[in-house]
Amino acid sequence: NTGSGRFLTVPGDSVYKLSIGGMTCGHCSSRVKKALAAVEGVVSVEVELESGLATVVGTTTTAALITAVENTGKTAKAVETVQPQALKAATTQTVVLRVGGMTCGHCSARVEKALMAVKGVTSAQVELKSGLATVAGTAGVSALIEAVVGVGKTAETAVVNATAPTAKPPSTVLRVSGMACEHCQVKVHNALMAVTGVISAEVDLTS
C-alpha cells in the first residue's frame, strides 16, 4: 500500500526521507512514487511535489531507493533514515500547528518543506486556507515551531495527540470520480483534511 496517512511501521521497518530533484508536475511525482513503491521491501511511499520530499517506510536501503529514483530520470539524496530501534523507542504523536503569515501556495509549500525536514517527522500537511499544519512523527513541538519560524512565519500549538508506538490509526482508500484537473484534486484533498480525526490525506489524480 502506498500513500499519505499509511506510515504504519512494524518491527523491522525503517523510515527513509529523500530529497527529489527534477520533479515539475504531478506526472513526475507519480512516476517517482511508483518507482519507489516497486523497490523490494517498501511498504508505503509518499512523494510531495511542492516540497520535493519523498518519505518511504520499509526494510530496504537508501542506495536502492536512490537508484530507483534515478532510473526515472530524477535525482535523489538522503535526508534522514530512522532505524527500527529508534522507531520502537520513540512515541509517535500528531501535532496540529496554527501557522500565521501564509498568503499563498508558495508560503504553505515552504512551511511544509521546513516541517518535513525536521528530524523525526514522517508526514506533514499544511493547509493554506485554514492556516493549519498537521504533523505526524516523533519530533518535539518546539522543533516544529522553530522550523516554521525559520521560514519567516509564526506558529502556535493547536492540538497535540500522543499515541503509543504500536498504535496503528486506520486508513481508508476511496475511489473518487469526476476529478478532471489538479484544481479538483486540491478541492477533494482540502475537503478530506477538514474532516475531524483525519491526520493526513493524499489524492492521486493519475490513478
C-alpha positions, 0 to 999 in steps of 0.5 A: 500500500502506498500513500499519505496517512499509511506510515504504519511501521512494524518491527523491522521497518525503517523510515527513509526521507529523500530529497527529489530533484527534477520533479515539475508536475504531478506526472513526475511525482507519480512516476517517482512514487511508483518507482519507489513503491516497486523497490523490494521491501517498501511498504508505503511511499509518499512523494510531495511535489511542492516540497520535493520530499519523498518519505518511504517506510520499509526494510530496504536501503537508501542506495536502492531507493536512490537508484530507483529514483534515478532510473526515472530520470530524477535525482535523489539524496538522503535526508534522514533514515530512522532505524527500527530501534529508534522507531520502537523507542520513540512515541509517535504523536500528531501535532496540529500547528496554527501557522500565521503569515501564509498568503499563498501556495508558495508560503504553505509549500515552504512551511511544509518543506521546513516541517518535513525536514525536521528530524523525526517527522514522517508526514506533514500537511499544511493547509493554506486556507485554514492556516493549519499544519498537521504533523505526524512523527516523533519530533518535539513541538518546539522543533516544529515551531522553530522550523516554521519560524525559520521560514519567516512565519509564526506558529502556535500549538493547536492540538497535540495527540500522543499515541503509543508506538504500536498504535496503528490509526486506520486508513481508508482508500476511496475511489473518487470520480469526476476529478478532471484537473489538479484544481479538483484534486486540491478541492477533494484533498482540502475537503478530506483534511477538514474532516475531524480525526483525519491526520493526513490525506493524499489524492492521486489524480493519475490513478 
